[in-house]
């Protein structure tokens, strides 16, 4: 049974009993499975017949797809990866009447799915786009602030990875300042941010060494 302390007046009664617990668990598993759909891998296969993991940085995310396959395919990967993050959180929002605890849990689940997809033997991407999609469902205004920071960082230093790391690190405190949610949601977004930053470990090493790839709209130049 879901503890009453985690439920509020907006939570449907159907989610409060044992059957509700099963529903929530099922939706969290579904969030993981949705997150694991490797759109970058599938789109590059469709376009070129090649495995994107053997191209460029080896990542299945939008940035590597853009670099190796073209701008349009990179943008499509970005949109689809963000959409799955939004969908996972939206489904549990609808089922629970917007219970923040479970929405935060869905965010973490979809990010884990993207980073460790069962479909690709648990070797996935960095989950940045899925983070953005999930965050959009949680707090669009906070995403807008962080997106502005992302654009400024990338414009100034030309590193997508640096913009991603800075903006995702800012999201939990910006969320708290603008929305004042309960602590479980802030904790979930902080956990998600930590996962995304950890998945950027190789980028952080290259940034420190001065060997990180510089972003250009027409592609990528080292």
C-alpha positions in Angstrom: 0.0 0.0 0.0 1.2 3.5 -0.7 1.8 5.4 2.5 -0.8 8.1 3.1 1.8 10.7 3.9 2.8 10.6 0.2 -0.7 11.2 -1.0 -2.6 14.4 -1.3 -6.2 15.6 -2.1 -5.3 15.6 -5.8 -4.3 11.9 -5.9 -7.0 9.6 -7.2 -8.3 7.2 -4.6 -7.7 4.4 -7.1 -3.9 4.7 -6.5 -4.1 4.6 -2.7 -4.6 0.8 -2.2 -2.7 -2.3 -3.1 -4.0 -2.1 -6.7 -2.8 1.4 -6.8 0.6 0.3 -5.7 0.7 -2.2 -8.5 -0.4 0.5 -11.0 2.4 2.8 -9.9 5.0 0.1 -10.0 3.8 -0.9 -13.5 4.0 2.7 -14.7 7.6 3.1 -13.3 8.6 -0.1 -15.2 6.9 1.3 -18.3 8.8 4.6 -17.8 12.1 2.6 -17.8 11.1 0.7 -20.9 10.0 3.9 -22.7 13.3 5.6 -21.7 15.2 2.6 -23.1 13.9 3.1 -26.7 17.1 3.9 -28.5 15.8 6.5 -31.1 19.3 7.6 -32.1 20.4 4.0 -32.8 17.2 3.3 -34.7 17.3 6.4 -36.8 20.9 6.0 -37.9 20.2 2.4 -38.8 17.2 3.6 -40.8 19.3 6.3 -42.6 22.6 4.6 -43.1 22.3 1.0 -42.1 25.2 1.6 -39.7 25.5 1.3 -35.9 25.9 4.8 -34.4 27.8 3.2 -31.5 30.6 2.6 -34.0 30.6 6.2 -35.3 31.9 9.4 -33.8 31.8 9.4 -30.0 29.9 6.1 -30.0 27.0 7.7 -28.1 23.4 7.0 -29.2 22.3 10.6 -28.4 21.3 13.5 -30.5 24.7 15.2 -30.5 26.5 12.2 -32.0 23.7 11.6 -34.5 24.0 15.2 -35.6 27.7 14.9 -36.0 27.7 11.7 -37.9 24.4 11.6 -39.8 23.2 15.2 -40.2 21.4 18.0 -38.6 17.9 16.9 -39.4 18.5 13.4 -37.9 20.1 14.9 -34.9 17.2 17.2 -34.3 14.7 14.4 -34.7 16.6 12.3 -32.2 16.6 15.2 -29.8 12.8 15.6 -30.1 12.1 11.9 -29.7 14.4 11.4 -26.8 12.8 14.5 -25.1 9.3 13.2 -25.9 9.9 9.9 -24.2 11.0 11.7 -21.0 7.9 13.9 -21.1 5.6 10.9 -21.8 6.9 8.9 -18.9 6.3 11.7 -16.4 2.9 12.7 -18.0 1.5 9.1 -17.7 2.2 8.9 -14.0 1.0 12.5 -13.5 -2.3 11.5 -15.0 -2.5 8.3 -13.0 -1.8 10.0 -9.6 -3.3 13.4 -10.1 0.1 15.0 -10.1 1.6 13.4 -7.0 5.2 14.8 -7.0 6.8 11.8 -5.4 5.8 9.5 -8.2 6.4 12.0 -10.9 10.0 12.4 -9.6 10.3 8.6 -9.5 9.2 8.4 -13.1 11.8 11.0 -14.1 14.5 8.9 -12.6 13.1 5.7 -14.2 13.0 7.1 -17.7 16.6 8.4 -17.3 17.8 5.0 -16.2 16.1 3.5 -19.2 17.9 5.8 -21.6 21.3 5.4 -19.9 21.0 1.6 -19.4 18.5 0.3 -22.0 17.6 -3.3 -21.8 17.3 -3.3 -25.6 21.0 -2.5 -26.1 22.5 -4.7 -23.3 22.3 -1.8 -20.8 24.7 0.4 -22.8 22.9 3.6 -23.6 23.2 7.4 -23.8 23.8 10.3 -21.5 20.0 11.0 -20.9 20.2 14.7 -21.4 17.4 15.0 -23.8 15.2 12.7 -21.8 16.0 14.8 -18.7 14.8 17.9 -20.6 11.6 16.2 -21.6 10.8 15.0 -18.1 11.7 18.4 -16.7 9.3 20.1 -19.2 6.5 18.1 -17.8 7.5 19.0 -14.2 8.3 22.7 -14.5 8.4 24.4 -17.9 9.4 27.8 -16.5 12.5 26.3 -14.8 13.4 24.5 -18.0 13.2 27.9 -19.8 15.7 29.4 -17.4 18.1 26.5 -17.7 17.7 26.5 -21.5 18.8 30.1 -21.6 21.8 29.3 -19.5 22.6 26.4 -21.9 22.5 28.6 -25.0 24.7 31.2 -23.3 27.3 28.7 -22.2 27.4 27.0 -25.7 27.5 30.4 -27.4 30.4 31.5 -25.2 32.5 28.3 -25.1 31.2 26.2 -28.0 30.9 23.0 -25.9 27.5 21.3 -25.9 28.7 19.0 -23.1 29.6 22.0 -20.9 26.2 23.6 -21.6 24.5 20.4 -20.7 26.4 19.9 -17.5 25.9 23.4 -16.3 22.2 23.6 -17.2 21.3 20.2 -15.7 23.1 21.1 -12.5 21.1 24.3 -12.2 17.7 22.7 -12.7 17.0 21.4 -9.1 17.8 24.8 -7.4 15.9 26.7 -10.1 12.9 24.3 -9.7 13.0 24.9 -6.0 13.2 28.7 -6.3 10.4 29.0 -8.8 8.0 26.2 -7.8 8.8 25.4 -4.2 7.9 21.7 -4.6 8.1 19.1 -1.8 11.6 17.8 -1.1 11.1 14.3 -2.8 10.7 16.0 -6.2 13.8 18.2 -5.7 15.7 15.1 -4.5 14.6 13.2 -7.6 15.6 15.9 -10.0 19.0 16.2 -8.2 19.5 12.4 -8.5 18.6 12.7 -12.2 21.1 15.6 -12.6 23.8 13.5 -10.9 23.2 10.7 -13.3 23.4 12.9 -16.4 26.6 14.6 -15.1 28.1 11.2 -14.3 27.3 10.0 -17.8 29.3 13.0 -19.1 32.4 11.9 -17.2 34.4 11.3 -20.5 33.4 14.8 -21.6 34.5 16.3 -18.4 37.9 14.7 -18.7 38.2 16.0 -22.3 37.2 19.5 -21.2 39.9 19.5 -18.5 42.4 18.2 -21.1 41.3 20.8 -23.7 40.4 18.0 -26.2 36.7 18.2 -26.1 34.9 18.6 -29.5 33.9 22.1 -30.4 30.3 22.5 -31.6 29.5 24.0 -35.0 26.0 24.2 -36.5 27.1 22.5 -39.7 28.7 19.6 -37.9 31.6 19.1 -35.5 35.3 20.0 -35.6 37.8 18.8 -33.0 
